[in-house]
Amino acid sequence: MQRRPFLVTTMTALEWQRRAVRRIVGWRVLAHNRRPMPKCFENWTVLPHGPLEKLSANLWRVEGTLPDGKTKRVMTIARMKDGRLVIHNAIALEPALQAEIEAFGTPACIVVPNGFHRQDAKIYKDRYPSASVYTPAKARKKVEKIVSVTGDYEAAPKDDTVRLVHLEGCNGSEGALEVKSDDGVTVVFNDTICNLPKRTGLVGFFLAPTGQMSVPRFSRWLLVKDKDAFARHVNSWAKPDLARIIVSHGKMVTERPADTLMSVTAAL
């Protein structure tokens, strides 16, 4: 029997491993400490969360947790010029803080940033029935199992201060929220870029091996299909007017954010 060249055998093994990760491991295992992904809430459910961080006149942020009590998540709220609110990665808050949001503006756009971030989507739509729901194009089918979707990011409302965009190189599976404020530009990423504390084990290997802002291995394998196109798009925000980077999982970056973005893409 003729033996295959070592290189071919090795490459075949690597490809087999990647496919195994895609099919067997999945985001539920990696992002939630090997526990089943929490079901989408049917009723208004408030989990532990921090205060509303009022970053600028048109931009707020709040960090909360998932049911496991360990995994952090972030909601970003941007106010358009006409007072409509774009709510990215919705998190149910306690009554007083939810009332503050409603005083800040009119919840009009509920952004479900991918099919794995649906947990509070339905309860937000139930609370604000006149609001529209938007999600990346490729995530629409999965999100619609939970809540009716108005359109993808291309159809979302925007003005010259707030806009949703699909990220190039991701085939419609992920996007970003861009917000222009008096102090500069903010870019909000979801799962393509994370800034989690260093972790060990399987979760650390795929999501947070270094403890620095990066494109995790999981995202490089499953979300970013064209690294060059993705890097060009991300680097287009690496300018002097970039004030901060917000991610759905991890700390916000305000110190030299443009340099940070360049470092993230250079490590792809």
C-alpha positions in Angstrom: 0.0 0.0 0.0 1.4 3.4 -1.0 1.9 5.8 1.8 0.7 9.4 1.4 3.3 12.2 1.8 3.7 13.5 5.4 2.7 17.0 4.4 -0.6 15.8 2.8 -1.3 13.7 5.8 -0.6 16.5 8.2 -2.8 19.0 6.3 -5.6 16.5 6.1 -5.4 16.1 9.9 -5.5 19.8 10.5 -8.5 20.2 8.3 -10.2 17.4 10.0 -9.6 19.0 13.4 -11.0 22.3 12.2 -14.1 20.6 10.9 -14.5 18.7 14.2 -14.3 22.0 16.1 -17.0 23.5 13.9 -19.3 20.6 14.2 -18.8 19.3 17.7 -17.4 22.0 20.0 -19.5 25.0 19.0 -20.0 28.3 20.6 -22.1 27.0 23.4 -19.2 25.0 24.8 -16.6 27.6 24.4 -18.4 30.7 25.5 -20.3 29.3 28.5 -17.9 27.1 30.3 -19.1 23.9 28.7 -22.6 24.4 29.9 -25.6 24.4 27.6 -26.3 27.8 26.1 -29.0 29.6 28.2 -32.5 29.6 26.7 -33.9 32.9 25.5 -35.9 34.5 28.2 -39.7 34.6 27.9 -40.2 37.1 30.8 -38.3 40.1 31.9 -35.3 38.6 33.8 -32.7 40.8 35.4 -29.3 39.2 36.0 -26.4 40.8 37.9 -25.1 43.9 36.1 -23.1 47.0 36.6 -24.2 50.7 36.4 -25.0 52.6 33.3 -21.7 54.1 32.0 -22.6 57.4 30.3 -19.6 57.7 28.0 -20.8 60.7 25.9 -24.0 62.6 25.2 -25.1 59.9 22.7 -23.4 56.8 24.0 -24.0 54.6 27.0 -22.6 51.2 28.1 -23.4 48.6 30.7 -21.8 45.3 31.6 -23.7 42.3 32.9 -23.4 38.6 33.3 -24.9 35.5 31.8 -26.8 32.9 34.0 -23.5 31.1 34.7 -22.4 34.1 36.7 -19.0 34.1 35.1 -19.3 35.1 31.5 -19.5 38.9 31.0 -21.6 40.6 28.3 -22.0 44.2 27.3 -24.9 46.2 26.1 -24.2 49.4 24.1 -26.8 52.1 23.6 -26.4 54.8 20.9 -28.8 57.7 20.4 -29.4 59.0 17.0 -29.9 62.8 16.3 -33.7 62.4 16.3 -33.7 60.7 19.7 -34.1 57.1 18.6 -32.0 54.6 20.5 -30.0 51.8 18.9 -29.6 49.0 21.5 -26.8 46.7 20.7 -26.8 43.3 22.5 -29.7 44.0 24.8 -29.6 43.3 28.5 -32.6 43.5 30.8 -31.9 46.0 33.7 -33.5 46.7 37.0 -36.5 49.1 36.8 -34.7 52.4 37.8 -31.9 51.9 35.2 -34.4 50.8 32.5 -36.4 53.9 33.2 -33.2 56.0 32.6 -32.7 54.3 29.2 -36.3 55.2 28.3 -35.7 58.8 29.4 -32.5 58.9 27.3 -34.4 58.3 24.1 -36.9 56.1 22.3 -35.9 52.4 22.0 -36.3 52.0 18.3 -33.7 49.5 17.1 -32.9 46.3 18.9 -29.6 44.8 17.5 -29.1 41.1 17.9 -25.4 40.9 16.9 -25.4 37.2 16.0 -27.4 34.1 16.5 -25.8 33.3 19.9 -26.7 36.7 21.4 -30.5 36.2 21.4 -31.1 35.7 25.1 -32.9 39.0 25.8 -34.1 39.8 22.3 -37.7 38.6 22.8 -38.2 40.3 26.1 -36.9 43.6 24.7 -39.2 43.3 21.7 -42.1 42.5 24.0 -41.3 45.5 26.2 -40.9 47.8 23.2 -43.2 46.4 20.5 -42.8 49.4 18.2 -39.0 48.8 18.1 -37.5 47.0 15.0 -35.1 44.1 15.3 -31.9 44.0 13.1 -29.3 41.3 12.9 -26.4 40.4 10.5 -27.7 38.8 7.3 -26.3 35.3 8.0 -27.8 35.3 11.5 -31.3 36.2 10.5 -32.6 32.6 10.2 -31.4 31.7 13.7 -32.6 34.9 15.3 -36.1 34.6 13.7 -36.6 31.4 15.7 -36.9 33.6 18.7 -38.2 37.0 17.5 -39.4 38.5 14.3 -36.5 40.3 12.4 -37.2 43.5 10.5 -34.0 43.4 8.4 -30.2 43.0 8.3 -27.6 45.6 9.1 -27.9 47.1 5.6 -31.6 47.9 6.3 -31.1 49.4 9.8 -31.7 53.1 10.4 -28.7 55.3 10.4 -27.7 59.0 10.4 -24.3 60.7 10.3 -23.6 59.8 13.9 -24.8 56.2 14.3 -24.6 53.3 11.8 -24.5 49.5 11.6 -22.2 47.8 9.1 -21.4 44.2 8.1 -17.8 43.5 8.6 -15.9 42.7 5.4 -14.5 39.2 5.3 -17.2 37.7 7.5 -19.7 36.8 4.9 -22.6 38.5 6.7 -22.1 36.7 9.9 -20.9 39.6 12.0 -20.9 43.4 12.0 -20.0 46.5 14.0 -21.7 49.6 15.3 -20.0 52.9 14.7 -20.9 55.9 16.8 -19.6 59.4 16.4 -19.7 61.6 19.5 -18.2 65.0 20.5 -15.1 63.2 21.8 -14.5 61.1 18.7 -15.5 57.8 17.1 -16.5 54.6 19.0 -16.5 51.2 17.3 -18.5 48.3 18.9 -17.5 44.8 18.0 -19.3 41.6 19.0 -17.6 38.2 18.8 -15.0 38.9 16.1 -12.9 40.8 18.7 -12.9 40.1 22.4 -10.9 41.5 25.4 -11.3 38.8 28.0 -9.0 38.1 31.0 -6.6 35.3 30.4 -8.2 31.9 30.8 -6.8 28.4 30.9 -8.1 25.1 29.6 -10.3 24.7 26.5 -12.1 28.0 27.0 -8.8 29.8 27.3 -7.3 28.1 24.3 -10.2 29.2 22.0 -11.2 32.5 23.5 -8.7 34.1 25.8 -5.2 32.6 25.7 -3.4 35.9 26.2 -5.7 38.2 28.2 -5.4 40.9 25.5 -7.8 42.3 23.0 -7.6 39.9 20.0 -9.5 37.9 17.4 -10.0 34.7 19.3 -9.1 31.4 17.6 -12.8 30.5 17.6 -13.6 33.7 15.7 -10.7 33.2 13.3 -11.9 29.7 12.4 -15.7 30.3 12.3 -16.4 33.9 11.6 -13.5 35.5 9.8 -13.5 33.9 6.3 -11.2 36.5 4.6 -8.5 37.7 7.0 -7.2 40.4 4.6 -10.6 41.9 3.9 -11.4 41.8 7.6 -8.1 43.5 8.6 -8.5 46.2 6.0 -12.0 47.0 7.3 -11.0 47.0 10.9 -7.9 49.1 10.2 -10.1 51.7 8.5 -11.1 52.8 12.0 -7.6 53.0 13.3 -7.4 56.8 13.0 -6.6 59.7 15.4 -10.3 60.4 16.0 -10.9 56.8 17.4 -11.9 57.4 21.0 -12.7 53.9 22.2 -13.3 50.3 21.3 -16.3 48.5 22.9 -16.6 44.7 22.7 -19.5 42.5 23.7 -17.2 40.4 25.8 -14.5 42.1 27.8 -13.1 45.5 28.8 -13.5 48.7 26.8 -10.3 50.2 25.4 -9.7 53.9 25.6 -5.9 54.0 25.8 -4.4 54.3 22.3 -7.3 52.5 20.6 -6.1 53.0 17.1 -2.8 51.2 17.9 -4.7 48.5 19.6 -6.8 47.8 16.5 -3.6 47.7 14.4 -2.1 45.2 16.8 -5.2 43.0 16.7 -5.2 42.7 12.9 -1.4 42.3 12.8 -1.8 39.1 14.9 -4.3 37.5 12.6 
